[in-house]
Structures are given as C-alpha cells and as structure tokens.
C-alpha cells in the first residue's frame, strides 16, 4: 500500500495555495512598517509551513534529484506571496529574483533598521500617549499597538527559568502603570482602586474594569437630571410670556383683558390722571408685563384717596401731569386714619416706587 502525502513536509502544496494569494493586508512601503510587515509575513508563512524557504533551512536539492522540481514550485510560490505584499517601488527591485530566501534577506538588510533612535521614539510615544477625547477601547488599542512594535524590537527572554518569568512579570506591571497613567482624571477613583489590589491585575483585567466603568457612565448620562427638567419648564414659561400680545394696543407682555388702556391705569403709573376722582374707570388689571407690581402694593395705593392733607407739610404736586407724591409722614397719617398701621412697610415701598419710571417709555408695558 502506497504511503499518502506528508503534510508536514515544507514542499507539500495544499490545494488552496495559489500564487495570487495575499497573505497580509498591509503592503511593505519601507522602514516605517517593515517590523509590522515582516511579523505578519512570518505568521502567515508559518501557517503555510513555508518558513524554511525564507530562512534557508529548506535548501534546494542537488541537481538530478526527484524533488528539485517540487522545491522550485514551492520557492516560486513563496516568492509570489512576497511580491504580492510589497509596494510598486519595491516590487521593481525584486521581481527578477529567483530565490525567496535571498529576497527576504535583501529586504531585511534594506529596511530592518533596528536602532536606538527607533526604540527611543517608541518609548517616547508610549510615555506621551494619553486618552484625551478617545474612548477607553480606542486608547487601549493604540497603546497596545505601540507595545507590540516595541516588543518586536526588544526581544524578551522566552526561557522557562525563574529570572525570565520575573522579567516578564515586571514588563506586564510596567504596561499596567503606563495604561493607568494615560487615563483621564475622571477615572482617578477607579484607578486608585486598581492600584490598591493585591496582587495587581494584568493590563487586560484593568482594561476590562475601566471599560465597565465607562459603560456605566454612558448609561447615567442618558437620563435627564431634575435640574435640566425644571430649567426647561422655566424656559417654556418665559417663552409663553414672550408671545403674549395685546390685540388692542399691540404691545407684548399682556392680553387685551388686562390692558391698562381699557381697564384704566393704576395710581403708580405715569399716565394715571386721577381716574378715581374723575369718575372714570376705577378698575385696573394686575398685569403680566414688566410694569407689574406687588398685588398688595397696588391694592393699597388704589384704596388711598388722593386728597390734600393738613398734616405736617404741604403736598408737592407741581407738575399737572404727574401723579401726586406723598411724604412718609403723610402716608403714616393716612394709615392711622384707615386703622391699618401694619401696612406701613408696603406703603413706604410704594412711595419709593412713585413717580415716572424710565422703563415705561419702552415698547412693552
């Protein structure tokens, strides 16, 4: 019975392996992305079991061997995969190559510039990266990308000894601190709670905790606060007041049934002409406009009969078109006559407000 194909043989070609396949999504453009590109290509070639064709371990058989043609097919397949993942400028320099291992070595010599400057730049970017306006997820992904690129340049020990494990633990703790330092100050409380944990969580666990806190805050901000509700109510009331317009005088702030031109002017108004004495309309509305006074003050002034008094001092009323003005002593005498001395405070307030008002010349009443 014949033996079947050896799937572990690097020269085995799977039916899905085609020359037009694109193993990685990012194209090699130069020094800037060589580290990421080479790492992605190594992973893809490892999955295809073709690493030996770029590191030189799978060498070409001697001439006359039955496996020469198979090796050449596999080499051409790997070479086509490399050509499919480089930019047009780089493509022109390697298209005439015949050995995938030589092409891989040339690309490494040209673009693999692992030096102190690049390591310094990555270390600086990691230290300066902060959350800002980004979400927790976006901030963590950007930071993890910088960590991975830095790890590809600075190789950590991979042995199983105790010293290597302690070094890896130290690196994980360093990443945790870098992640917490870049968070916004609004997460200071949850950050303090994480730092007080013993032992400290991994950076992945810390990311999960803070992501849950971010989700909880986003749900809280969608509920309207009572302050906003009452503010909206007050604003709506002001808008309703602004749209009031009298159909009689065409002024804003009151309605026709409360218009002073119809119901009469109150005594404190500059257009008051002694309507109570002249037999005119004695009724006046309480008003809704900017000239509104306290109802107790208005009623008190309305009940006061404007008559000359014989008490201390004459009444000063020199202008014929000006409402009578009383002194505090005269109003006190009036209150004694009316037997309501408790309203003296309100009367003094009306005295201070008596006379023409500057705001009454405006368009609104």
Protein Blocks (a to p, Z undefined) as FASTA:
>chain_A
ZZdddfkbmkbccfklcfkbcfbfbdcfbjmlmmmmmmmmmmmmmmnopmmmmnopaccd
dehiaklmmmmmmmmmmmmmmmmmccfklmmmmmmpcbfklmmmmmmmmmmccdfklmmm
mmmmmmmpcfklacfklmmmmmmmmmmmmmmmmccdfbfbfklmmmmmmmmmmmmmmmmm
mpcfklmmmmmmmmmpccdddfklmmmmmmmmmmmmmmmmmpccfklmmmmmmmmmmmmm
mmgccfklopghiafklgfklnopafklmkbghlmmnopafbdcebjafkbccfklmmmm
mmpccdddfbehiaddfblkbccdddfklmmmmmmmnopaklmmmmmmmmmmgccdfklm
pmbZZ
